[in-house]
């Protein structure tokens, strides 16, 4: 792997994780944790959605089923 590629991946990862944690902790100020954490747990759903839009990934039945199972699992854990 070229150094430029590795640097870009590292920088992108640090920015994404840093911004993600910043916005998660900021959300704790404005809404209760019991609402913020389930919303943040839907990351796989949004990742699949944005992958289709920005990276032109193909949507397969497996991806749709997996995303639906993640959302259903989060609903069951936090709503019941």
mmJSON file of the N, C-alpha and C atoms, coordinates in Angstrom:
{"data_MODEL":{"atom_site":{
"group_PDB":["ATOM","ATOM","ATOM","ATOM","ATOM","ATOM","ATOM","ATOM","ATOM","ATOM","ATOM","ATOM","ATOM","ATOM","ATOM","ATOM","ATOM","ATOM","ATOM","ATOM","ATOM","ATOM","ATOM","ATOM","ATOM","ATOM","ATOM","ATOM","ATOM","ATOM","ATOM","ATOM","ATOM","ATOM","ATOM","ATOM","ATOM","ATOM","ATOM","ATOM","ATOM","ATOM","ATOM","ATOM","ATOM","ATOM","ATOM","ATOM","ATOM","ATOM","ATOM","ATOM","ATOM","ATOM","ATOM","ATOM","ATOM","ATOM","ATOM","ATOM","ATOM","ATOM","ATOM","ATOM","ATOM","ATOM","ATOM","ATOM","ATOM","ATOM","ATOM","ATOM","ATOM","ATOM","ATOM","ATOM","ATOM","ATOM","ATOM","ATOM","ATOM","ATOM","ATOM","ATOM","ATOM","ATOM","ATOM","ATOM","ATOM","ATOM","ATOM","ATOM","ATOM","ATOM","ATOM","ATOM","ATOM","ATOM","ATOM","ATOM","ATOM","ATOM","ATOM","ATOM","ATOM","ATOM","ATOM","ATOM","ATOM","ATOM","ATOM","ATOM","ATOM","ATOM","ATOM","ATOM","ATOM","ATOM","ATOM","ATOM","ATOM","ATOM","ATOM","ATOM","ATOM","ATOM","ATOM","ATOM","ATOM","ATOM","ATOM","ATOM","ATOM","ATOM","ATOM","ATOM","ATOM","ATOM","ATOM","ATOM","ATOM","ATOM","ATOM","ATOM","ATOM","ATOM","ATOM","ATOM","ATOM","ATOM","ATOM","ATOM","ATOM","ATOM","ATOM","ATOM","ATOM","ATOM","ATOM","ATOM","ATOM","ATOM","ATOM","ATOM","ATOM","ATOM","ATOM","ATOM","ATOM","ATOM","ATOM","ATOM","ATOM","ATOM","ATOM","ATOM","ATOM","ATOM","ATOM","ATOM","ATOM","ATOM","ATOM","ATOM","ATOM","ATOM","ATOM","ATOM","ATOM","ATOM","ATOM","ATOM","ATOM","ATOM","ATOM","ATOM","ATOM","ATOM","ATOM","ATOM","ATOM","ATOM","ATOM","ATOM","ATOM","ATOM","ATOM","ATOM","ATOM","ATOM","ATOM","ATOM","ATOM","ATOM","ATOM","ATOM","ATOM","ATOM","ATOM","ATOM","ATOM","ATOM","ATOM","ATOM","ATOM","ATOM","ATOM","ATOM","ATOM","ATOM","ATOM","ATOM","ATOM","ATOM","ATOM","ATOM","ATOM","ATOM","ATOM","ATOM"],
"id":[1,2,3,4,5,6,7,8,9,10,11,12,13,14,15,16,17,18,19,20,21,22,23,24,25,26,27,28,29,30,31,32,33,34,35,36,37,38,39,40,41,42,43,44,45,46,47,48,49,50,51,52,53,54,55,56,57,58,59,60,61,62,63,64,65,66,67,68,69,70,71,72,73,74,75,76,77,78,79,80,81,82,83,84,85,86,87,88,89,90,91,92,93,94,95,96,97,98,99,100,101,102,103,104,105,106,107,108,109,110,111,112,113,114,115,116,117,118,119,120,121,122,123,124,125,126,127,128,129,130,131,132,133,134,135,136,137,138,139,140,141,142,143,144,145,146,147,148,149,150,151,152,153,154,155,156,157,158,159,160,161,162,163,164,165,166,167,168,169,170,171,172,173,174,175,176,177,178,179,180,181,182,183,184,185,186,187,188,189,190,191,192,193,194,195,196,197,198,199,200,201,202,203,204,205,206,207,208,209,210,211,212,213,214,215,216,217,218,219,220,221,222,223,224,225,226,227,228,229,230,231,232,233,234,235,236,237,238,239,240],
"type_symbol":["N","C","C","N","C","C","N","C","C","N","C","C","N","C","C","N","C","C","N","C","C","N","C","C","N","C","C","N","C","C","N","C","C","N","C","C","N","C","C","N","C","C","N","C","C","N","C","C","N","C","C","N","C","C","N","C","C","N","C","C","N","C","C","N","C","C","N","C","C","N","C","C","N","C","C","N","C","C","N","C","C","N","C","C","N","C","C","N","C","C","N","C","C","N","C","C","N","C","C","N","C","C","N","C","C","N","C","C","N","C","C","N","C","C","N","C","C","N","C","C","N","C","C","N","C","C","N","C","C","N","C","C","N","C","C","N","C","C","N","C","C","N","C","C","N","C","C","N","C","C","N","C","C","N","C","C","N","C","C","N","C","C","N","C","C","N","C","C","N","C","C","N","C","C","N","C","C","N","C","C","N","C","C","N","C","C","N","C","C","N","C","C","N","C","C","N","C","C","N","C","C","N","C","C","N","C","C","N","C","C","N","C","C","N","C","C","N","C","C","N","C","C","N","C","C","N","C","C","N","C","C","N","C","C","N","C","C","N","C","C"],
"label_atom_id":["N","CA","C","N","CA","C","N","CA","C","N","CA","C","N","CA","C","N","CA","C","N","CA","C","N","CA","C","N","CA","C","N","CA","C","N","CA","C","N","CA","C","N","CA","C","N","CA","C","N","CA","C","N","CA","C","N","CA","C","N","CA","C","N","CA","C","N","CA","C","N","CA","C","N","CA","C","N","CA","C","N","CA","C","N","CA","C","N","CA","C","N","CA","C","N","CA","C","N","CA","C","N","CA","C","N","CA","C","N","CA","C","N","CA","C","N","CA","C","N","CA","C","N","CA","C","N","CA","C","N","CA","C","N","CA","C","N","CA","C","N","CA","C","N","CA","C","N","CA","C","N","CA","C","N","CA","C","N","CA","C","N","CA","C","N","CA","C","N","CA","C","N","CA","C","N","CA","C","N","CA","C","N","CA","C","N","CA","C","N","CA","C","N","CA","C","N","CA","C","N","CA","C","N","CA","C","N","CA","C","N","CA","C","N","CA","C","N","CA","C","N","CA","C","N","CA","C","N","CA","C","N","CA","C","N","CA","C","N","CA","C","N","CA","C","N","CA","C","N","CA","C","N","CA","C","N","CA","C","N","CA","C","N","CA","C","N","CA","C","N","CA","C","N","CA","C","N","CA","C"],
"label_alt_id":[null,null,null,null,null,null,null,null,null,null,null,null,null,null,null,null,null,null,null,null,null,null,null,null,null,null,null,null,null,null,null,null,null,null,null,null,null,null,null,null,null,null,null,null,null,null,null,null,null,null,null,null,null,null,null,null,null,null,null,null,null,null,null,null,null,null,null,null,null,null,null,null,null,null,null,null,null,null,null,null,null,null,null,null,null,null,null,null,null,null,null,null,null,null,null,null,null,null,null,null,null,null,null,null,null,null,null,null,null,null,null,null,null,null,null,null,null,null,null,null,null,null,null,null,null,null,null,null,null,null,null,null,null,null,null,null,null,null,null,null,null,null,null,null,null,null,null,null,null,null,null,null,null,null,null,null,null,null,null,null,null,null,null,null,null,null,null,null,null,null,null,null,null,null,null,null,null,null,null,null,null,null,null,null,null,null,null,null,null,null,null,null,null,null,null,null,null,null,null,null,null,null,null,null,null,null,null,null,null,null,null,null,null,null,null,null,null,null,null,null,null,null,null,null,null,null,null,null,null,null,null,null,null,null,null,null,null,null,null,null],
"label_comp_id":["UNK","UNK","UNK","UNK","UNK","UNK","UNK","UNK","UNK","UNK","UNK","UNK","UNK","UNK","UNK","UNK","UNK","UNK","UNK","UNK","UNK","UNK","UNK","UNK","UNK","UNK","UNK","UNK","UNK","UNK","UNK","UNK","UNK","UNK","UNK","UNK","UNK","UNK","UNK","UNK","UNK","UNK","UNK","UNK","UNK","UNK","UNK","UNK","UNK","UNK","UNK","UNK","UNK","UNK","UNK","UNK","UNK","UNK","UNK","UNK","UNK","UNK","UNK","UNK","UNK","UNK","UNK","UNK","UNK","UNK","UNK","UNK","UNK","UNK","UNK","UNK","UNK","UNK","UNK","UNK","UNK","UNK","UNK","UNK","UNK","UNK","UNK","UNK","UNK","UNK","UNK","UNK","UNK","UNK","UNK","UNK","UNK","UNK","UNK","UNK","UNK","UNK","UNK","UNK","UNK","UNK","UNK","UNK","UNK","UNK","UNK","UNK","UNK","UNK","UNK","UNK","UNK","UNK","UNK","UNK","UNK","UNK","UNK","UNK","UNK","UNK","UNK","UNK","UNK","UNK","UNK","UNK","UNK","UNK","UNK","UNK","UNK","UNK","UNK","UNK","UNK","UNK","UNK","UNK","UNK","UNK","UNK","UNK","UNK","UNK","UNK","UNK","UNK","UNK","UNK","UNK","UNK","UNK","UNK","UNK","UNK","UNK","UNK","UNK","UNK","UNK","UNK","UNK","UNK","UNK","UNK","UNK","UNK","UNK","UNK","UNK","UNK","UNK","UNK","UNK","UNK","UNK","UNK","UNK","UNK","UNK","UNK","UNK","UNK","UNK","UNK","UNK","UNK","UNK","UNK","UNK","UNK","UNK","UNK","UNK","UNK","UNK","UNK","UNK","UNK","UNK","UNK","UNK","UNK","UNK","UNK","UNK","UNK","UNK","UNK","UNK","UNK","UNK","UNK","UNK","UNK","UNK","UNK","UNK","UNK","UNK","UNK","UNK","UNK","UNK","UNK","UNK","UNK","UNK","UNK","UNK","UNK","UNK","UNK","UNK"],
"label_asym_id":["A","A","A","A","A","A","A","A","A","A","A","A","A","A","A","A","A","A","A","A","A","A","A","A","A","A","A","A","A","A","A","A","A","A","A","A","A","A","A","A","A","A","A","A","A","A","A","A","A","A","A","A","A","A","A","A","A","A","A","A","A","A","A","A","A","A","A","A","A","A","A","A","A","A","A","A","A","A","A","A","A","A","A","A","A","A","A","A","A","A","A","A","A","A","A","A","A","A","A","A","A","A","A","A","A","A","A","A","A","A","A","A","A","A","A","A","A","A","A","A","A","A","A","A","A","A","A","A","A","A","A","A","A","A","A","A","A","A","A","A","A","A","A","A","A","A","A","A","A","A","A","A","A","A","A","A","A","A","A","A","A","A","A","A","A","A","A","A","A","A","A","A","A","A","A","A","A","A","A","A","A","A","A","A","A","A","A","A","A","A","A","A","A","A","A","A","A","A","A","A","A","A","A","A","A","A","A","A","A","A","A","A","A","A","A","A","A","A","A","A","A","A","A","A","A","A","A","A","A","A","A","A","A","A","A","A","A","A","A","A"],
"label_entity_id":["1","1","1","1","1","1","1","1","1","1","1","1","1","1","1","1","1","1","1","1","1","1","1","1","1","1","1","1","1","1","1","1","1","1","1","1","1","1","1","1","1","1","1","1","1","1","1","1","1","1","1","1","1","1","1","1","1","1","1","1","1","1","1","1","1","1","1","1","1","1","1","1","1","1","1","1","1","1","1","1","1","1","1","1","1","1","1","1","1","1","1","1","1","1","1","1","1","1","1","1","1","1","1","1","1","1","1","1","1","1","1","1","1","1","1","1","1","1","1","1","1","1","1","1","1","1","1","1","1","1","1","1","1","1","1","1","1","1","1","1","1","1","1","1","1","1","1","1","1","1","1","1","1","1","1","1","1","1","1","1","1","1","1","1","1","1","1","1","1","1","1","1","1","1","1","1","1","1","1","1","1","1","1","1","1","1","1","1","1","1","1","1","1","1","1","1","1","1","1","1","1","1","1","1","1","1","1","1","1","1","1","1","1","1","1","1","1","1","1","1","1","1","1","1","1","1","1","1","1","1","1","1","1","1","1","1","1","1","1","1"],
"label_seq_id":[1,1,1,2,2,2,3,3,3,4,4,4,5,5,5,6,6,6,7,7,7,8,8,8,9,9,9,10,10,10,11,11,11,12,12,12,13,13,13,14,14,14,15,15,15,16,16,16,17,17,17,18,18,18,19,19,19,20,20,20,21,21,21,22,22,22,23,23,23,24,24,24,25,25,25,26,26,26,27,27,27,28,28,28,29,29,29,30,30,30,31,31,31,32,32,32,33,33,33,34,34,34,35,35,35,36,36,36,37,37,37,38,38,38,39,39,39,40,40,40,41,41,41,42,42,42,43,43,43,44,44,44,45,45,45,46,46,46,47,47,47,48,48,48,49,49,49,50,50,50,51,51,51,52,52,52,53,53,53,54,54,54,55,55,55,56,56,56,57,57,57,58,58,58,59,59,59,60,60,60,61,61,61,62,62,62,63,63,63,64,64,64,65,65,65,66,66,66,67,67,67,68,68,68,69,69,69,70,70,70,71,71,71,72,72,72,73,73,73,74,74,74,75,75,75,76,76,76,77,77,77,78,78,78,79,79,79,80,80,80],
"pdbx_PDB_ins_code":[null,null,null,null,null,null,null,null,null,null,null,null,null,null,null,null,null,null,null,null,null,null,null,null,null,null,null,null,null,null,null,null,null,null,null,null,null,null,null,null,null,null,null,null,null,null,null,null,null,null,null,null,null,null,null,null,null,null,null,null,null,null,null,null,null,null,null,null,null,null,null,null,null,null,null,null,null,null,null,null,null,null,null,null,null,null,null,null,null,null,null,null,null,null,null,null,null,null,null,null,null,null,null,null,null,null,null,null,null,null,null,null,null,null,null,null,null,null,null,null,null,null,null,null,null,null,null,null,null,null,null,null,null,null,null,null,null,null,null,null,null,null,null,null,null,null,null,null,null,null,null,null,null,null,null,null,null,null,null,null,null,null,null,null,null,null,null,null,null,null,null,null,null,null,null,null,null,null,null,null,null,null,null,null,null,null,null,null,null,null,null,null,null,null,null,null,null,null,null,null,null,null,null,null,null,null,null,null,null,null,null,null,null,null,null,null,null,null,null,null,null,null,null,null,null,null,null,null,null,null,null,null,null,null,null,null,null,null,null,null],
"Cartn_x":[0.849,0.0,0.905,0.553,1.344,1.181,2.2,2.14,1.007,0.775,-0.297,-1.656,-1.869,-3.125,-3.288,-2.222,-2.28,-2.552,-1.913,-2.127,-3.563,-4.099,-5.483,-6.458,-6.225,-7.089,-7.017,-5.825,-5.643,-6.309,-6.086,-6.679,-8.207,-8.729,-10.183,-10.783,-10.123,-10.619,-10.614,-9.525,-9.455,-10.506,-10.715,-11.733,-13.124,-13.405,-14.731,-15.006,-14.057,-14.243,-14.313,-13.427,-13.42,-14.717,-15.207,-16.475,-17.643,-17.598,-18.666,-18.781,-17.667,-17.684,-18.045,-17.563,-17.913,-19.42,-20.027,-21.464,-22.271,-21.782,-22.482,-22.471,-21.306,-21.251,-22.0,-21.987,-22.765,-24.255,-24.69,-26.108,-26.547,-25.63,-25.98,-26.366,-25.912,-26.264,-27.724,-28.183,-29.496,-30.604,-30.275,-31.303,-30.79,-31.691,-31.253,-30.472,-29.573,-28.776,-29.648,-30.792,-31.677,-32.241,-32.16,-32.583,-31.396,-30.277,-29.115,-28.423,-28.274,-27.535,-28.248,-29.566,-30.212,-30.085,-30.162,-30.017,-28.62,-27.606,-26.231,-25.964,-26.761,-26.579,-27.082,-27.709,-28.202,-27.143,-25.897,-24.799,-24.767,-24.932,-24.908,-25.971,-27.125,-28.187,-27.77,-27.254,-26.831,-25.602,-24.715,-23.532,-23.934,-24.886,-25.359,-26.036,-26.836,-27.548,-26.571,-25.601,-24.643,-23.665,-23.404,-22.577,-23.227,-24.531,-25.267,-25.245,-25.447,-25.518,-24.154,-23.151,-21.868,-20.86,-20.912,-19.934,-20.507,-21.775,-22.479,-22.397,-22.492,-22.494,-23.832,-23.797,-25.023,-25.769,-27.075,-27.919,-28.362,-28.017,-28.435,-29.469,-30.136,-31.122,-30.442,-29.212,-28.469,-28.213,-27.879,-27.648,-28.949,-30.024,-31.321,-31.757,-31.629,-32.015,-31.15,-29.856,-28.952,-29.271,-29.52,-29.872,-31.187,-32.163,-33.455,-33.295,-32.438,-32.214,-31.526,-30.597,-29.933,-30.947,-31.781,-32.786,-33.783,-34.219,-35.159,-34.517,-33.255,-32.562,-32.414,-32.098,-31.986,-33.342,-34.372,-35.73,-36.059,-35.773,-36.09,-35.303,-34.044,-33.206,-33.621,-33.879,-34.1,-35.56,-36.483,-37.885,-38.672,-38.158,-38.904,-38.349],
"Cartn_y":[-1.16,0.0,1.236,2.18,3.405,4.242,5.013,5.848,6.86,7.41,8.395,7.762,6.544,5.84,5.549,5.072,4.777,6.046,7.141,8.408,8.887,8.743,9.161,8.302,6.996,6.107,6.422,6.639,6.958,8.283,9.291,10.603,10.537,9.869,9.73,8.991,7.935,7.178,7.992,8.728,9.56,10.663,11.269,12.318,11.725,10.614,9.999,9.564,8.885,8.439,9.633,10.597,11.785,12.556,12.798,13.509,12.689,11.381,10.52,10.568,10.432,10.484,11.874,12.906,14.265,14.482,14.113,14.324,13.419,12.217,11.344,11.96,12.411,13.009,14.339,15.08,16.32,16.025,14.941,14.596,14.26,13.767,13.459,14.718,15.874,17.13,17.481,17.183,17.642,16.606,15.322,14.292,13.224,12.472,11.418,10.313,9.682,8.595,7.463,7.26,6.178,6.421,7.655,7.942,8.058,8.592,8.819,7.522,6.604,5.366,4.49,4.276,3.48,4.109,5.422,6.091,5.866,5.968,5.77,4.316,3.406,1.988,1.605,2.517,2.232,2.511,2.615,2.894,1.932,0.615,-0.278,0.059,0.492,0.864,2.072,3.096,4.294,4.034,3.169,2.828,2.157,1.253,0.591,1.596,2.471,3.474,4.415,4.947,5.865,5.149,3.878,3.104,2.971,2.794,2.702,4.044,5.118,6.446,6.913,6.886,7.503,6.556,5.288,4.335,3.418,3.605,2.797,1.29,0.949,-0.466,-1.081,-2.342,-3.048,-3.483,-3.317,-3.74,-5.163,-6.048,-7.439,-7.743,-8.84,-9.261,-9.466,-9.915,-10.148,-8.832,-7.769,-6.468,-5.908,-6.017,-5.524,-6.29,-7.612,-8.426,-8.116,-7.976,-7.654,-6.311,-5.32,-3.991,-4.031,-4.756,-4.88,-5.596,-6.606,-7.338,-6.446,-5.611,-4.683,-3.731,-3.14,-2.196,-2.9,-4.09,-4.847,-5.218,-5.615,-5.946,-4.751,-3.613,-2.386,-2.03,-2.168,-1.897,-2.811,-4.099,-5.051,-4.772,-4.448,-4.222,-2.962,-1.891,-0.617,-0.253,-0.897,-0.523,-1.462,-2.631,-3.6,-3.619],
"Cartn_z":[0.0,0.0,0.0,-0.8,-0.892,0.379,0.685,1.888,1.821,0.647,0.493,0.789,0.31,0.558,2.04,2.675,4.108,4.915,4.542,5.247,5.077,3.879,3.644,4.44,4.48,5.252,6.743,7.246,8.663,9.008,8.18,8.425,8.354,7.344,7.23,8.407,8.845,9.995,11.27,11.497,12.695,12.687,11.54,11.445,11.662,11.018,11.147,12.585,13.209,14.589,15.528,15.318,16.174,16.097,14.884,14.736,15.268,15.041,15.546,17.058,17.748,19.213,19.715,19.025,19.426,19.357,18.24,18.096,19.025,19.315,20.262,21.654,22.109,23.444,23.49,22.396,22.336,22.425,21.822,21.875,23.292,24.133,25.519,26.3,25.846,26.509,26.233,25.013,24.587,24.719,24.679,24.831,25.792,26.415,27.347,26.627,27.374,26.81,26.284,26.92,26.493,25.094,24.603,23.237,22.298,22.781,21.918,21.516,22.444,22.15,21.125,21.232,20.177,18.794,18.732,17.438,16.889,17.746,17.278,16.911,17.423,17.118,15.738,15.048,13.703,12.636,13.039,12.11,10.92,11.107,9.932,8.892,9.344,8.41,7.578,8.245,7.528,6.669,7.127,6.329,5.022,5.09,3.87,2.947,3.523,2.739,2.023,2.756,2.148,1.221,1.467,0.544,-0.816,-0.818,-2.078,-2.805,-2.054,-2.676,-3.174,-2.306,-2.632,-3.283,-2.941,-3.464,-4.527,-4.828,-5.847,-5.554,-4.283,-3.912,-4.316,-4.623,-5.007,-3.754,-3.791,-2.679,-2.952,-2.055,-2.18,-1.101,-1.254,-0.254,1.099,1.08,2.32,3.066,2.33,2.948,3.52,2.765,3.235,4.473,4.435,5.58,6.799,6.592,7.703,8.321,7.494,8.008,8.771,8.245,8.934,10.271,10.314,11.565,12.608,12.172,13.098,13.707,12.874,13.364,14.282,13.913,14.752,16.089,16.061,17.298,18.215,17.651,18.458,19.048,18.242,18.744,19.907,19.766,20.834,22.107,21.971,23.147,23.902,23.185,23.843,24.082,23.393,23.541,24.448,24.674,25.491,26.906],
"occupancy":[1.0,1.0,1.0,1.0,1.0,1.0,1.0,1.0,1.0,1.0,1.0,1.0,1.0,1.0,1.0,1.0,1.0,1.0,1.0,1.0,1.0,1.0,1.0,1.0,1.0,1.0,1.0,1.0,1.0,1.0,1.0,1.0,1.0,1.0,1.0,1.0,1.0,1.0,1.0,1.0,1.0,1.0,1.0,1.0,1.0,1.0,1.0,1.0,1.0,1.0,1.0,1.0,1.0,1.0,1.0,1.0,1.0,1.0,1.0,1.0,1.0,1.0,1.0,1.0,1.0,1.0,1.0,1.0,1.0,1.0,1.0,1.0,1.0,1.0,1.0,1.0,1.0,1.0,1.0,1.0,1.0,1.0,1.0,1.0,1.0,1.0,1.0,1.0,1.0,1.0,1.0,1.0,1.0,1.0,1.0,1.0,1.0,1.0,1.0,1.0,1.0,1.0,1.0,1.0,1.0,1.0,1.0,1.0,1.0,1.0,1.0,1.0,1.0,1.0,1.0,1.0,1.0,1.0,1.0,1.0,1.0,1.0,1.0,1.0,1.0,1.0,1.0,1.0,1.0,1.0,1.0,1.0,1.0,1.0,1.0,1.0,1.0,1.0,1.0,1.0,1.0,1.0,1.0,1.0,1.0,1.0,1.0,1.0,1.0,1.0,1.0,1.0,1.0,1.0,1.0,1.0,1.0,1.0,1.0,1.0,1.0,1.0,1.0,1.0,1.0,1.0,1.0,1.0,1.0,1.0,1.0,1.0,1.0,1.0,1.0,1.0,1.0,1.0,1.0,1.0,1.0,1.0,1.0,1.0,1.0,1.0,1.0,1.0,1.0,1.0,1.0,1.0,1.0,1.0,1.0,1.0,1.0,1.0,1.0,1.0,1.0,1.0,1.0,1.0,1.0,1.0,1.0,1.0,1.0,1.0,1.0,1.0,1.0,1.0,1.0,1.0,1.0,1.0,1.0,1.0,1.0,1.0,1.0,1.0,1.0,1.0,1.0,1.0,1.0,1.0,1.0,1.0,1.0,1.0,1.0,1.0,1.0,1.0,1.0,1.0],
"B_iso_or_equiv":[0.0,0.0,0.0,0.0,0.0,0.0,0.0,0.0,0.0,0.0,0.0,0.0,0.0,0.0,0.0,0.0,0.0,0.0,0.0,0.0,0.0,0.0,0.0,0.0,0.0,0.0,0.0,0.0,0.0,0.0,0.0,0.0,0.0,0.0,0.0,0.0,0.0,0.0,0.0,0.0,0.0,0.0,0.0,0.0,0.0,0.0,0.0,0.0,0.0,0.0,0.0,0.0,0.0,0.0,0.0,0.0,0.0,0.0,0.0,0.0,0.0,0.0,0.0,0.0,0.0,0.0,0.0,0.0,0.0,0.0,0.0,0.0,0.0,0.0,0.0,0.0,0.0,0.0,0.0,0.0,0.0,0.0,0.0,0.0,0.0,0.0,0.0,0.0,0.0,0.0,0.0,0.0,0.0,0.0,0.0,0.0,0.0,0.0,0.0,0.0,0.0,0.0,0.0,0.0,0.0,0.0,0.0,0.0,0.0,0.0,0.0,0.0,0.0,0.0,0.0,0.0,0.0,0.0,0.0,0.0,0.0,0.0,0.0,0.0,0.0,0.0,0.0,0.0,0.0,0.0,0.0,0.0,0.0,0.0,0.0,0.0,0.0,0.0,0.0,0.0,0.0,0.0,0.0,0.0,0.0,0.0,0.0,0.0,0.0,0.0,0.0,0.0,0.0,0.0,0.0,0.0,0.0,0.0,0.0,0.0,0.0,0.0,0.0,0.0,0.0,0.0,0.0,0.0,0.0,0.0,0.0,0.0,0.0,0.0,0.0,0.0,0.0,0.0,0.0,0.0,0.0,0.0,0.0,0.0,0.0,0.0,0.0,0.0,0.0,0.0,0.0,0.0,0.0,0.0,0.0,0.0,0.0,0.0,0.0,0.0,0.0,0.0,0.0,0.0,0.0,0.0,0.0,0.0,0.0,0.0,0.0,0.0,0.0,0.0,0.0,0.0,0.0,0.0,0.0,0.0,0.0,0.0,0.0,0.0,0.0,0.0,0.0,0.0,0.0,0.0,0.0,0.0,0.0,0.0,0.0,0.0,0.0,0.0,0.0,0.0],
"pdbx_formal_charge":[null,null,null,null,null,null,null,null,null,null,null,null,null,null,null,null,null,null,null,null,null,null,null,null,null,null,null,null,null,null,null,null,null,null,null,null,null,null,null,null,null,null,null,null,null,null,null,null,null,null,null,null,null,null,null,null,null,null,null,null,null,null,null,null,null,null,null,null,null,null,null,null,null,null,null,null,null,null,null,null,null,null,null,null,null,null,null,null,null,null,null,null,null,null,null,null,null,null,null,null,null,null,null,null,null,null,null,null,null,null,null,null,null,null,null,null,null,null,null,null,null,null,null,null,null,null,null,null,null,null,null,null,null,null,null,null,null,null,null,null,null,null,null,null,null,null,null,null,null,null,null,null,null,null,null,null,null,null,null,null,null,null,null,null,null,null,null,null,null,null,null,null,null,null,null,null,null,null,null,null,null,null,null,null,null,null,null,null,null,null,null,null,null,null,null,null,null,null,null,null,null,null,null,null,null,null,null,null,null,null,null,null,null,null,null,null,null,null,null,null,null,null,null,null,null,null,null,null,null,null,null,null,null,null,null,null,null,null,null,null],
"auth_seq_id":[1,1,1,2,2,2,3,3,3,4,4,4,5,5,5,6,6,6,7,7,7,8,8,8,9,9,9,10,10,10,11,11,11,12,12,12,13,13,13,14,14,14,15,15,15,16,16,16,17,17,17,18,18,18,19,19,19,20,20,20,21,21,21,22,22,22,23,23,23,24,24,24,25,25,25,26,26,26,27,27,27,28,28,28,29,29,29,30,30,30,31,31,31,32,32,32,33,33,33,34,34,34,35,35,35,36,36,36,37,37,37,38,38,38,39,39,39,40,40,40,41,41,41,42,42,42,43,43,43,44,44,44,45,45,45,46,46,46,47,47,47,48,48,48,49,49,49,50,50,50,51,51,51,52,52,52,53,53,53,54,54,54,55,55,55,56,56,56,57,57,57,58,58,58,59,59,59,60,60,60,61,61,61,62,62,62,63,63,63,64,64,64,65,65,65,66,66,66,67,67,67,68,68,68,69,69,69,70,70,70,71,71,71,72,72,72,73,73,73,74,74,74,75,75,75,76,76,76,77,77,77,78,78,78,79,79,79,80,80,80],
"auth_comp_id":["UNK","UNK","UNK","UNK","UNK","UNK","UNK","UNK","UNK","UNK","UNK","UNK","UNK","UNK","UNK","UNK","UNK","UNK","UNK","UNK","UNK","UNK","UNK","UNK","UNK","UNK","UNK","UNK","UNK","UNK","UNK","UNK","UNK","UNK","UNK","UNK","UNK","UNK","UNK","UNK","UNK","UNK","UNK","UNK","UNK","UNK","UNK","UNK","UNK","UNK","UNK","UNK","UNK","UNK","UNK","UNK","UNK","UNK","UNK","UNK","UNK","UNK","UNK","UNK","UNK","UNK","UNK","UNK","UNK","UNK","UNK","UNK","UNK","UNK","UNK","UNK","UNK","UNK","UNK","UNK","UNK","UNK","UNK","UNK","UNK","UNK","UNK","UNK","UNK","UNK","UNK","UNK","UNK","UNK","UNK","UNK","UNK","UNK","UNK","UNK","UNK","UNK","UNK","UNK","UNK","UNK","UNK","UNK","UNK","UNK","UNK","UNK","UNK","UNK","UNK","UNK","UNK","UNK","UNK","UNK","UNK","UNK","UNK","UNK","UNK","UNK","UNK","UNK","UNK","UNK","UNK","UNK","UNK","UNK","UNK","UNK","UNK","UNK","UNK","UNK","UNK","UNK","UNK","UNK","UNK","UNK","UNK","UNK","UNK","UNK","UNK","UNK","UNK","UNK","UNK","UNK","UNK","UNK","UNK","UNK","UNK","UNK","UNK","UNK","UNK","UNK","UNK","UNK","UNK","UNK","UNK","UNK","UNK","UNK","UNK","UNK","UNK","UNK","UNK","UNK","UNK","UNK","UNK","UNK","UNK","UNK","UNK","UNK","UNK","UNK","UNK","UNK","UNK","UNK","UNK","UNK","UNK","UNK","UNK","UNK","UNK","UNK","UNK","UNK","UNK","UNK","UNK","UNK","UNK","UNK","UNK","UNK","UNK","UNK","UNK","UNK","UNK","UNK","UNK","UNK","UNK","UNK","UNK","UNK","UNK","UNK","UNK","UNK","UNK","UNK","UNK","UNK","UNK","UNK","UNK","UNK","UNK","UNK","UNK","UNK"],
"auth_asym_id":["A","A","A","A","A","A","A","A","A","A","A","A","A","A","A","A","A","A","A","A","A","A","A","A","A","A","A","A","A","A","A","A","A","A","A","A","A","A","A","A","A","A","A","A","A","A","A","A","A","A","A","A","A","A","A","A","A","A","A","A","A","A","A","A","A","A","A","A","A","A","A","A","A","A","A","A","A","A","A","A","A","A","A","A","A","A","A","A","A","A","A","A","A","A","A","A","A","A","A","A","A","A","A","A","A","A","A","A","A","A","A","A","A","A","A","A","A","A","A","A","A","A","A","A","A","A","A","A","A","A","A","A","A","A","A","A","A","A","A","A","A","A","A","A","A","A","A","A","A","A","A","A","A","A","A","A","A","A","A","A","A","A","A","A","A","A","A","A","A","A","A","A","A","A","A","A","A","A","A","A","A","A","A","A","A","A","A","A","A","A","A","A","A","A","A","A","A","A","A","A","A","A","A","A","A","A","A","A","A","A","A","A","A","A","A","A","A","A","A","A","A","A","A","A","A","A","A","A","A","A","A","A","A","A","A","A","A","A","A","A"],
"auth_atom_id":["N","CA","C","N","CA","C","N","CA","C","N","CA","C","N","CA","C","N","CA","C","N","CA","C","N","CA","C","N","CA","C","N","CA","C","N","CA","C","N","CA","C","N","CA","C","N","CA","C","N","CA","C","N","CA","C","N","CA","C","N","CA","C","N","CA","C","N","CA","C","N","CA","C","N","CA","C","N","CA","C","N","CA","C","N","CA","C","N","CA","C","N","CA","C","N","CA","C","N","CA","C","N","CA","C","N","CA","C","N","CA","C","N","CA","C","N","CA","C","N","CA","C","N","CA","C","N","CA","C","N","CA","C","N","CA","C","N","CA","C","N","CA","C","N","CA","C","N","CA","C","N","CA","C","N","CA","C","N","CA","C","N","CA","C","N","CA","C","N","CA","C","N","CA","C","N","CA","C","N","CA","C","N","CA","C","N","CA","C","N","CA","C","N","CA","C","N","CA","C","N","CA","C","N","CA","C","N","CA","C","N","CA","C","N","CA","C","N","CA","C","N","CA","C","N","CA","C","N","CA","C","N","CA","C","N","CA","C","N","CA","C","N","CA","C","N","CA","C","N","CA","C","N","CA","C","N","CA","C","N","CA","C","N","CA","C","N","CA","C","N","CA","C","N","CA","C","N","CA","C"],
"pdbx_PDB_model_num":[1,1,1,1,1,1,1,1,1,1,1,1,1,1,1,1,1,1,1,1,1,1,1,1,1,1,1,1,1,1,1,1,1,1,1,1,1,1,1,1,1,1,1,1,1,1,1,1,1,1,1,1,1,1,1,1,1,1,1,1,1,1,1,1,1,1,1,1,1,1,1,1,1,1,1,1,1,1,1,1,1,1,1,1,1,1,1,1,1,1,1,1,1,1,1,1,1,1,1,1,1,1,1,1,1,1,1,1,1,1,1,1,1,1,1,1,1,1,1,1,1,1,1,1,1,1,1,1,1,1,1,1,1,1,1,1,1,1,1,1,1,1,1,1,1,1,1,1,1,1,1,1,1,1,1,1,1,1,1,1,1,1,1,1,1,1,1,1,1,1,1,1,1,1,1,1,1,1,1,1,1,1,1,1,1,1,1,1,1,1,1,1,1,1,1,1,1,1,1,1,1,1,1,1,1,1,1,1,1,1,1,1,1,1,1,1,1,1,1,1,1,1,1,1,1,1,1,1,1,1,1,1,1,1,1,1,1,1,1,1]
}}}
